[in-house]
Structure formats: C-alpha cells, structure tokens
Amino acid sequence: MKSYVLDLNSIDRVKGFVAAIEGFDGYFDLASGRYVIDAKSIMGIFSMDLSKKVEFRVLETNAKIAEVEAAIAPYLA
C-alpha cells in the first residue's frame, strides 16, 4: 500500500481528482482520521471535512504507480 497526503479543499479540486483516478482499475481509499471512503466516490468525498488534508491510499491497482502519481500530482498537499 502506498499513501499520499492530498489537499482537496474546493469543489473543482474534488471533481478533478475523481476524474483523474476514475480511469484506473483498482482500489483506492481516502482517509481523514478514522473516516475512510472509496476515493472514486464523489459523494463520499463531499461528506468528508475537506478543510483538512486527507490521506489517499493506493490499496491495489493494475496501473503503474508512476501513472497514478502523475494523475494525482496536482492534488498533493
């Protein structure tokens, strides 16, 4: 598992992030404290406290990690 800290503090950043990762096959989570949601769920993301940084976890994917990292680079904190 790899994890990254993201800053998704606006509607546009959330939309862009979801668009960036929804093309990848695999399992991705976002965590804030004890709250964990599916990173591809835009409704789940909007239920989080986005004023704080969130942890993006790559649990399993067929994609190369470098491709995922390039896709999420604009959202890294």
DOVEX-182146 format. One record per residue: y, z, x of N, C-alpha, C, O in turn; residue in three letters; residue number from 1. Coordinates in Angstrom, 1 decimal. Example, Ala and Ser with C-alpha at 12.3 -4.5 7.8 and 13.67 -1.06 7.14 Angstrom:
<recs>
+---------+--------+--------+----------+--------+---------+---------+--------+--------+---------+--------+--------+------+-----+
| n_north |   n_up | n_east | ca_north |  ca_up | ca_east | c_north |   c_up | c_east | o_north |   o_up | o_east | type | seq |
+---------+--------+--------+----------+--------+---------+---------+--------+--------+---------+--------+--------+------+-----+
|    -5.7 |    7.8 |   13.2 |     -4.5 |    7.8 |    12.3 |    -3.3 |    7.8 |   13.2 |    -3.3 |    8.5 |   14.2 |  ALA |   1 |
|    -2.2 |    7.1 |   12.8 |     -1.1 |    7.1 |    13.7 |     0.0 |    7.9 |   12.9 |     1.1 |    8.0 |   13.4 |  SER |   2 |
+---------+--------+--------+----------+--------+---------+---------+--------+--------+---------+--------+--------+------+-----+
</recs>
This chain:
<recs>
+---------+--------+--------+----------+--------+---------+---------+--------+--------+---------+--------+--------+------+-----+
| n_north |   n_up | n_east | ca_north |  ca_up | ca_east | c_north |   c_up | c_east | o_north |   o_up | o_east | type | seq |
+---------+--------+--------+----------+--------+---------+---------+--------+--------+---------+--------+--------+------+-----+
|    -1.2 |    0.0 |    0.9 |      0.0 |    0.0 |     0.0 |     1.2 |    0.0 |    0.9 |     1.3 |    0.7 |    1.9 |  MET |   1 |
|     2.2 |   -0.8 |    0.6 |      3.5 |   -0.9 |     1.2 |     4.5 |   -0.4 |    0.2 |     4.4 |   -0.7 |   -1.0 |  LYS |   2 |
|     5.6 |    0.2 |    0.7 |      6.6 |    0.6 |    -0.3 |     8.0 |    0.4 |    0.4 |     8.2 |    0.4 |    1.6 |  SER |   3 |
|     9.0 |    0.2 |   -0.5 |     10.3 |   -0.2 |    -0.1 |    11.3 |    0.6 |   -1.1 |    10.9 |    0.8 |   -2.2 |  TYR |   4 |
|    12.5 |    0.9 |   -0.6 |     13.5 |    1.5 |    -1.5 |    14.4 |    0.4 |   -1.9 |    15.0 |   -0.3 |   -1.1 |  VAL |   5 |
|    14.6 |    0.4 |   -3.2 |     15.5 |   -0.6 |    -3.9 |    16.7 |    0.0 |   -4.6 |    16.6 |    1.1 |   -5.0 |  LEU |   6 |
|    17.7 |   -0.8 |   -4.7 |     18.9 |   -0.4 |    -5.4 |    19.0 |   -1.4 |   -6.6 |    19.4 |   -2.6 |   -6.4 |  ASP |   7 |
|    18.7 |   -1.0 |   -7.8 |     18.7 |   -1.8 |    -9.0 |    19.7 |   -1.2 |  -10.0 |    19.4 |   -0.9 |  -11.1 |  LEU |   8 |
|    21.0 |   -1.1 |   -9.5 |     22.0 |   -0.4 |   -10.3 |    22.8 |   -1.2 |  -11.3 |    23.8 |   -0.8 |  -11.8 |  ASN |   9 |
|    22.3 |   -2.5 |  -11.6 |     23.0 |   -3.3 |   -12.6 |    22.0 |   -4.2 |  -13.3 |    20.9 |   -4.4 |  -12.8 |  SER |  10 |
|    22.4 |   -4.6 |  -14.5 |     21.6 |   -5.5 |   -15.3 |    21.2 |   -6.8 |  -14.5 |    20.1 |   -7.2 |  -14.6 |  ILE |  11 |
|    22.2 |   -7.3 |  -13.8 |     21.9 |   -8.6 |   -13.1 |    20.9 |   -8.4 |  -12.0 |    20.1 |   -9.2 |  -11.7 |  ASP |  12 |
|    21.0 |   -7.2 |  -11.3 |     20.1 |   -6.9 |   -10.2 |    18.7 |   -6.7 |  -10.8 |    17.7 |   -7.2 |  -10.2 |  ARG |  13 |
|    18.5 |   -6.1 |  -11.9 |     17.2 |   -5.9 |   -12.5 |    16.6 |   -7.2 |  -12.9 |    15.5 |   -7.5 |  -12.6 |  VAL |  14 |
|    17.4 |   -8.0 |  -13.6 |     16.9 |   -9.4 |   -14.0 |    16.5 |  -10.2 |  -12.8 |    15.4 |  -10.8 |  -12.9 |  LYS |  15 |
|    17.3 |  -10.2 |  -11.8 |     17.0 |  -11.0 |   -10.6 |    15.7 |  -10.5 |   -9.9 |    14.9 |  -11.2 |   -9.4 |  GLY |  16 |
|    15.6 |   -9.1 |   -9.8 |     14.4 |   -8.5 |    -9.2 |    13.1 |   -8.9 |  -10.0 |    12.1 |   -9.3 |   -9.4 |  PHE |  17 |
|    13.2 |   -8.8 |  -11.3 |     12.0 |   -9.1 |   -12.1 |    11.6 |  -10.6 |  -11.9 |    10.5 |  -11.0 |  -11.8 |  VAL |  18 |
|    12.7 |  -11.5 |  -12.0 |     12.4 |  -12.9 |   -11.8 |    11.8 |  -13.2 |  -10.4 |    11.0 |  -14.1 |  -10.3 |  ALA |  19 |
|    12.2 |  -12.4 |   -9.4 |     11.7 |  -12.6 |    -8.0 |    10.3 |  -12.3 |   -7.9 |     9.5 |  -12.9 |   -7.1 |  ALA |  20 |
|     9.8 |  -11.2 |   -8.6 |      8.4 |  -10.8 |    -8.4 |     7.5 |  -11.2 |   -9.4 |     6.2 |  -11.2 |   -9.2 |  ILE |  21 |
|     7.9 |  -11.7 |  -10.6 |      7.0 |  -12.1 |   -11.6 |     6.1 |  -13.3 |  -11.3 |     5.1 |  -13.5 |  -11.9 |  GLU |  22 |
|     6.5 |  -14.0 |  -10.3 |      5.7 |  -15.2 |    -9.9 |     4.6 |  -14.8 |   -8.9 |     3.7 |  -15.7 |   -8.7 |  GLY |  23 |
|     4.5 |  -13.6 |   -8.5 |      3.5 |  -13.1 |    -7.6 |     2.3 |  -12.5 |   -8.4 |     2.5 |  -11.7 |   -9.3 |  PHE |  24 |
|     1.1 |  -12.9 |   -8.1 |     -0.1 |  -12.2 |    -8.6 |    -0.2 |  -10.9 |   -7.9 |    -0.1 |  -10.8 |   -6.7 |  ASP |  25 |
|    -0.6 |   -9.9 |   -8.7 |     -0.9 |   -8.6 |    -8.1 |    -0.3 |   -7.5 |   -8.9 |     0.1 |   -7.6 |  -10.0 |  GLY |  26 |
|    -0.4 |   -6.3 |   -8.3 |      0.0 |   -5.1 |    -8.9 |     1.2 |   -4.4 |   -8.2 |     1.1 |   -4.2 |   -7.0 |  TYR |  27 |
|     2.3 |   -4.2 |   -8.9 |      3.5 |   -3.7 |    -8.3 |     4.0 |   -2.6 |   -9.2 |     4.1 |   -2.8 |  -10.4 |  PHE |  28 |
|     4.4 |   -1.5 |   -8.6 |      5.0 |   -0.4 |    -9.3 |     6.4 |   -0.1 |   -8.9 |     6.8 |   -0.4 |   -7.7 |  ASP |  29 |
|     7.2 |    0.6 |   -9.7 |      8.4 |    1.2 |    -9.4 |     8.3 |    2.6 |   -9.7 |     7.8 |    3.0 |  -10.7 |  LEU |  30 |
|     8.8 |    3.5 |   -8.8 |      8.7 |    4.9 |    -9.0 |    10.0 |    5.6 |   -8.8 |    10.8 |    5.2 |   -7.9 |  ALA |  31 |
|    10.3 |    6.6 |   -9.6 |     11.5 |    7.4 |    -9.4 |    11.0 |    8.8 |   -9.7 |    10.8 |    9.2 |  -10.9 |  SER |  32 |
|    10.9 |    9.6 |   -8.7 |     10.3 |   10.9 |    -8.9 |     8.9 |   10.8 |   -9.3 |     8.1 |   10.2 |   -8.6 |  GLY |  33 |
|     8.5 |   11.5 |  -10.4 |      7.2 |   11.4 |   -10.9 |     7.0 |   10.3 |  -11.9 |     5.9 |   10.1 |  -12.4 |  ARG |  34 |
|     8.0 |    9.5 |  -12.2 |      8.0 |    8.5 |   -13.2 |     7.6 |    7.2 |  -12.6 |     8.3 |    6.7 |  -11.6 |  TYR |  35 |
|     6.5 |    6.5 |  -13.0 |      6.1 |    5.3 |   -12.4 |     5.9 |    4.3 |  -13.5 |     5.3 |    4.6 |  -14.6 |  VAL |  36 |
|     6.4 |    3.0 |  -13.3 |      6.2 |    2.0 |   -14.3 |     5.8 |    0.7 |  -13.5 |     5.9 |    0.6 |  -12.3 |  ILE |  37 |
|     5.3 |   -0.3 |  -14.3 |      5.0 |   -1.6 |   -13.9 |     6.3 |   -2.3 |  -13.4 |     7.2 |   -2.4 |  -14.2 |  ASP |  38 |
|     6.3 |   -2.8 |  -12.2 |      7.6 |   -3.4 |   -11.7 |     7.9 |   -4.7 |  -12.3 |     9.1 |   -5.1 |  -12.2 |  ALA |  39 |
|     7.0 |   -5.3 |  -13.0 |      7.3 |   -6.6 |   -13.7 |     7.8 |   -6.4 |  -15.2 |     8.1 |   -7.3 |  -15.8 |  LYS |  40 |
|     7.8 |   -5.1 |  -15.6 |      8.3 |   -4.8 |   -16.9 |     9.8 |   -4.5 |  -17.0 |    10.2 |   -3.4 |  -16.6 |  SER |  41 |
|    10.5 |   -5.5 |  -17.5 |     12.0 |   -5.3 |   -17.5 |    12.4 |   -4.1 |  -18.4 |    13.3 |   -3.4 |  -18.2 |  ILE |  42 |
|    11.6 |   -4.0 |  -19.5 |     11.9 |   -2.8 |   -20.4 |    11.6 |   -1.5 |  -19.8 |    12.3 |   -0.5 |  -19.9 |  MET |  43 |
|    10.5 |   -1.5 |  -19.0 |     10.2 |   -0.3 |   -18.3 |    11.2 |    0.1 |  -17.2 |    11.6 |    1.3 |  -17.1 |  GLY |  44 |
|    11.7 |   -0.9 |  -16.5 |     12.8 |   -0.7 |   -15.5 |    14.0 |   -0.1 |  -16.2 |    14.7 |    0.8 |  -15.7 |  ILE |  45 |
|    14.4 |   -0.7 |  -17.3 |     15.6 |   -0.2 |   -18.0 |    15.4 |    1.2 |  -18.6 |    16.4 |    1.9 |  -18.9 |  PHE |  46 |
|    14.2 |    1.7 |  -18.7 |     14.0 |    3.1 |   -19.1 |    14.2 |    4.1 |  -18.0 |    14.2 |    5.3 |  -18.2 |  SER |  47 |
|    14.3 |    3.6 |  -16.7 |     14.5 |    4.5 |   -15.6 |    16.0 |    4.8 |  -15.4 |    16.9 |    4.1 |  -15.9 |  MET |  48 |
|    16.2 |    5.8 |  -14.6 |     17.6 |    6.2 |   -14.2 |    17.9 |    5.3 |  -13.0 |    17.6 |    5.6 |  -11.9 |  ASP |  49 |
|    18.7 |    4.2 |  -13.3 |     19.0 |    3.2 |   -12.3 |    20.2 |    3.6 |  -11.4 |    20.6 |    2.8 |  -10.6 |  LEU |  50 |
|    20.8 |    4.7 |  -11.7 |     21.9 |    5.2 |   -10.8 |    21.3 |    5.7 |   -9.5 |    22.1 |    5.9 |   -8.5 |  SER |  51 |
|    20.0 |    6.0 |   -9.5 |     19.3 |    6.4 |    -8.3 |    18.5 |    5.3 |   -7.7 |    18.2 |    4.3 |   -8.4 |  LYS |  52 |
|    18.2 |    5.4 |   -6.4 |     17.4 |    4.4 |    -5.7 |    15.9 |    4.5 |   -6.3 |    15.5 |    5.6 |   -6.7 |  LYS |  53 |
|    15.2 |    3.5 |   -6.3 |     13.8 |    3.5 |    -6.8 |    12.9 |    3.0 |   -5.7 |    13.3 |    2.2 |   -4.8 |  VAL |  54 |
|    11.6 |    3.4 |   -5.7 |     10.6 |    3.0 |    -4.8 |     9.8 |    1.9 |   -5.3 |     9.2 |    2.1 |   -6.4 |  GLU |  55 |
|     9.8 |    0.8 |   -4.6 |      8.9 |   -0.4 |    -5.0 |     7.7 |   -0.3 |   -4.2 |     7.7 |   -0.2 |   -3.0 |  PHE |  56 |
|     6.5 |   -0.3 |   -4.9 |      5.2 |   -0.2 |    -4.3 |     4.4 |   -1.5 |   -4.5 |     4.2 |   -1.9 |   -5.6 |  ARG |  57 |
|     3.9 |   -2.1 |   -3.4 |      3.0 |   -3.2 |    -3.5 |     1.6 |   -2.6 |   -3.4 |     1.2 |   -2.2 |   -2.3 |  VAL |  58 |
|     0.9 |   -2.6 |   -4.5 |     -0.4 |   -2.0 |    -4.6 |    -1.5 |   -3.0 |   -4.2 |    -2.4 |   -2.7 |   -3.4 |  LEU |  59 |
|    -1.4 |   -4.2 |   -4.7 |     -2.3 |   -5.2 |    -4.5 |    -1.7 |   -6.6 |   -4.8 |    -1.1 |   -6.7 |   -5.9 |  GLU |  60 |
|    -1.9 |   -7.5 |   -3.9 |     -1.4 |   -8.9 |    -4.2 |    -2.2 |   -9.9 |   -3.3 |    -2.6 |   -9.6 |   -2.2 |  THR |  61 |
|    -2.3 |  -11.1 |   -3.9 |     -2.9 |  -12.2 |    -3.1 |    -1.8 |  -12.9 |   -2.3 |    -2.2 |  -13.7 |   -1.4 |  ASN |  62 |
|    -0.6 |  -12.6 |   -2.5 |      0.5 |  -13.2 |    -1.8 |     0.7 |  -12.6 |   -0.4 |     0.2 |  -11.5 |   -0.2 |  ALA |  63 |
|     1.3 |  -13.3 |    0.5 |      1.6 |  -12.7 |     1.8 |     2.7 |  -11.7 |    1.7 |     3.7 |  -12.0 |    1.0 |  LYS |  64 |
|     2.6 |  -10.6 |    2.4 |      3.6 |   -9.6 |     2.3 |     5.0 |  -10.1 |    2.7 |     6.0 |   -9.7 |    2.1 |  ILE |  65 |
|     5.0 |  -11.0 |    3.7 |      6.3 |  -11.6 |     4.1 |     7.0 |  -12.3 |    3.0 |     8.2 |  -12.3 |    2.9 |  ALA |  66 |
|     6.2 |  -13.0 |    2.1 |      6.8 |  -13.7 |     1.0 |     7.4 |  -12.7 |    0.0 |     8.4 |  -12.9 |   -0.6 |  GLU |  67 |
|     6.6 |  -11.6 |   -0.3 |      7.1 |  -10.6 |    -1.2 |     8.4 |   -9.9 |   -0.6 |     9.4 |   -9.7 |   -1.4 |  VAL |  68 |
|     8.4 |   -9.6 |    0.7 |      9.5 |   -9.0 |     1.3 |    10.8 |   -9.9 |    1.2 |    11.9 |   -9.5 |    1.0 |  GLU |  69 |
|    10.5 |  -11.2 |    1.4 |     11.7 |  -12.2 |     1.3 |    12.2 |  -12.2 |   -0.1 |    13.4 |  -12.3 |   -0.3 |  ALA |  70 |
|    11.4 |  -12.1 |   -1.1 |     11.8 |  -12.2 |    -2.5 |    12.6 |  -10.9 |   -2.9 |    13.5 |  -11.0 |   -3.7 |  ALA |  71 |
|    12.2 |   -9.8 |   -2.3 |     12.9 |   -8.5 |    -2.7 |    14.1 |   -8.2 |   -1.8 |    14.8 |   -7.2 |   -2.0 |  ILE |  72 |
|    14.2 |   -8.9 |   -0.7 |     15.3 |   -8.6 |     0.3 |    16.7 |   -8.4 |   -0.3 |    17.4 |   -7.5 |    0.2 |  ALA |  73 |
|    17.1 |   -9.1 |   -1.3 |     18.5 |   -8.9 |    -1.8 |    18.6 |   -7.5 |   -2.6 |    19.7 |   -7.1 |   -2.8 |  PRO |  74 |
|    17.5 |   -6.9 |   -2.9 |     17.5 |   -5.7 |    -3.7 |    17.2 |   -4.4 |   -2.9 |    17.2 |   -3.3 |   -3.4 |  TYR |  75 |
|    17.0 |   -4.6 |   -1.6 |     16.7 |   -3.5 |    -0.7 |    17.9 |   -2.6 |   -0.6 |    19.0 |   -3.0 |   -0.5 |  LEU |  76 |
|    17.6 |   -1.3 |   -0.6 |     18.8 |   -0.3 |    -0.5 |    19.2 |   -0.1 |    0.9 |    20.1 |    0.6 |    1.2 |  ALA |  77 |
+---------+--------+--------+----------+--------+---------+---------+--------+--------+---------+--------+--------+------+-----+
</recs>
